[in-house]
Amino acid sequence: MARKKEIKNKKPAFKHEAYIEGSGSIVDEKITDTLKKNYMPYAMSVIISRALPEIDGFKPSHRKLLYMMYKRGLLNPDKERSKSANVVGETMKLNPHGDQAIYETLVRMTRGNESLLHPYIDSKGNFGKQYSSKMHFAAPRYTEVKLEKICNELFRDIDRETVDFVPNYDNTMQEPTLLPATFPTVLVNSNTGIAVSMASNVCPFNLQEVCETTIQLMKNPNHDILSTLKGPDFPGGGFMLYDEDELKKVYETGRGSIKIRSKYSYDKSANCIEITEIPYTTTVESIIDKIVDLVKQGKVREVSYIRDETDIDGLKIAIDLKRGTDPEKLMQKLFRLTPLQDSYPCNFNILIAGTPKVMGVREILTEWTAFREECIQRRTYFDLQKKKEKLHLLEALSKILLDLDKAIKIIRETEKESDVVPNLMKSFGIDEIQAEYVAEIKLRNINRQYILRRIEEVDTLKADIAEMEDILQDKKKIRKIIIKELKDVIKNYAQPRKTLFYYQSDIQEEEIIDDTPDYPVNIFVSESGYFKKITPQSLRMSSEQKLKEGDYIVQNFETTNKTELVFFSDKAQAYKSKASSFDDTKASVMGDYIPAKLGFDEGEGLKLLVPTTDYSGYIVFFFENGKAAKVPMKSYETKTNRRKLTKAYSDKSPLAAAVFIPEDCDMLVRASGGHTVLFNSSLIMQKSTRDSQGIQVISLKKNAILSFAATVTGENNLEKYRVNTLPAAGKPAKELGDPNQLSF
């Protein structure tokens, strides 16, 4: 905690300065208390009032928009569409956000955008497309909207106190806290939101399957959900790779991943693949960009041209094939390498009574059923009170019918208007409400026929009241009402599945074959970090290597195009790549600059390149403090395609040299003070820990450092090996002869 400091109030120096009590004081406060007071309210607001859907299937922004459209009468089938700008303006009475944010919310719920399985807004104009990042929607002044017919199910009985209403942000009108949806919209249409420290991602399901599953769960809480809810149903269609275990996990926990594959057909006459449905999580542009990138890298050689043919008829990506290409094998490869097959991550995080909760499908439908039961109870109670009030008034008519002339005489002979109601109450034994009702009857209706016709309703009202009271006391009858409403929804709005299934038995996964062309290459690495991959034919035709002024070749290998390459930097990091990732070049060009090509950190340089096919052999690291560490190449082999390995070797002392050896051999090291040591690498125990500090191989005098290392072959001959020396050496390693006559 910071030291407490207090500055006393001082008198104002100028006449226009105000003197405020307590101004200028500094009060110590724990940072946790500050976060609670300032950040926590914001975080809770985002979670509860913005990002997460509630049990009715809507976020507040969606609910406010739809409710204002409902209040404007845009659910009336006879009413024309309204300009989107008008709807956005009206919504700002409930939603204090900018007009652009509100309009983007509206766009996603329209039929034209194709984001929802069952759109809530009928649209006219350009609303963009969910499957395209470049097809932008038009401005709100150009587009028109009204509510879809299915919104009748969202607002049914909303005016019968089925849900709570609260004041809007400026307390000028009321808005609903939830919509009394008659079917589980929370699972029918997708919903995505990112809050503070949590998120929600609910995938859409087929409306008929959701309603049937809800009905079965109300009849039997142990119902097998998989038997009626087959799987997600996405607006963009495609094929779902059916994985029963993963589906069960999603249904039980609310978390999991659904794999979606694109739908395609092959036009043999044009030798062209046409993709007409893609995963909901991707876009046309990202697919095309990825395929183009693979073609440029040489990983996909069967494609001659790709184009976007999306038009007014719908999505279409056309891929022209080279002659002799098998379309099935190509699509299997593209499914592996591109978003043509993608995963939808499920995270069913929903607000229940203001508390975020991740739930499975069974729990969500149970919560929705409880919510809908409350709506039915509130609606029934509202109707019950209305009918009781009406019965109460009609009972007064029954009493007046016994002596209609008396009622007329009382009204006619009463001198003051204010005495009419009290006189009727006294004469017929009715209460004030009944007397007011009788007094307000029009003169033309004071006849026996009118009164008898009204009194006939009494028996019907009594029967209805008895039935409603019975419903309120019997949960089974409430559930029968919900089931009937769900069946009506199925009848009126059900549609065939858009997303079909691929079962495991139908999927013939092609064996992953590395089709990278393999041919001999020569690899050259310069001291400053330039890399060249040259074919033997090109090398024979070249006269000399082109290099920067003062640069020179430090490593040269004869290998193949499929060789894996491990680059060791001077910052104790290793970068992995493949020879095939580099373009073939000529000796007359500079080559690729490794730090830029592989994304080295700022100021990081290349120390050693090791080509390998099986990760056999060892790397011996020599440090300036005289220590050496022998690490097997297997320590740098990874199962995943990791490109960067940290802690590739010890950084406790600067690296003087690094040497790759296929097996143990004699080695020679030299210190700056003139000392030289010849030893066999078997004396250094190998360490599987890459950043091992190693053992002392040479004792150093004061201010001396280990500055050179090389391998030795034969009795007195050093292998002709250009070692990676420190930049301070300033010279290329020499071809060394007799170690007893070495000159450094």
Secondary structure, 3 states (H helix, E strand, C coil): CCCCCCCCCCCCCCCCCCCCCCCCCCCCCCHHHHHHHHHHHHHHHHHHHHHCCECCCCCHHHHHHHHHHHHCCCCCCCCCCEEHHHHHHHHCCCCCCCHHHHHHHHHHCECCCCCCCCCCEEEECCCCCCCCCCCCCCCCCCCEEEECHHHHHHHCCHHHCCCCEEECCCCCCEEECCCCCCCCHHHHCCEEEECCCCEEEECCECHHHHHHHHHHHHHCCCCCHHHCCCCECCCCCCEEECCHHHHHHHHHHCEEEEEEECEEEEECCCCEEEEEECCCCCCHHHHHHHHHHHHHHCCCCCEEEEEECCECCECCEEEEECCCCCHHHHHHHHHHHCCCEEEEEEECEEEECCEEEECCHHHHHHHHHHHHHHHHHHHHHHHHHHHHHHHHHHHHHHHHHCCHHHHHHHHHHCCCHHHHHHHHHHHHCCCHHHHHHHHCCCHHHCCHHHHHHHHCHHHHHHHHHHHHHHHHHCHHHHHHHHHHHHHHHHHHHCCCCCCEEECCCCCCCCCCCCCCCCCEEEEEEECCCEEEEECHHHHHHCCCCCCCCCCCEEEEEEEECCCEEEEEECCCCEEEEEHHHCCCCCCCCCCEEHHHHCCCCCCCCEEEEEEECCCCCEEEEEECCCEEEEEEHHHHCCCCCCCEECCCCCCCCCEEEEEEECCCCEEEEEECCCCEEEEEHHHCCECCCCCCCCEECCCCCCCCCEEEEEEEECCCEECCCCCCCCHHHCCCCCCCCCHHHCCC
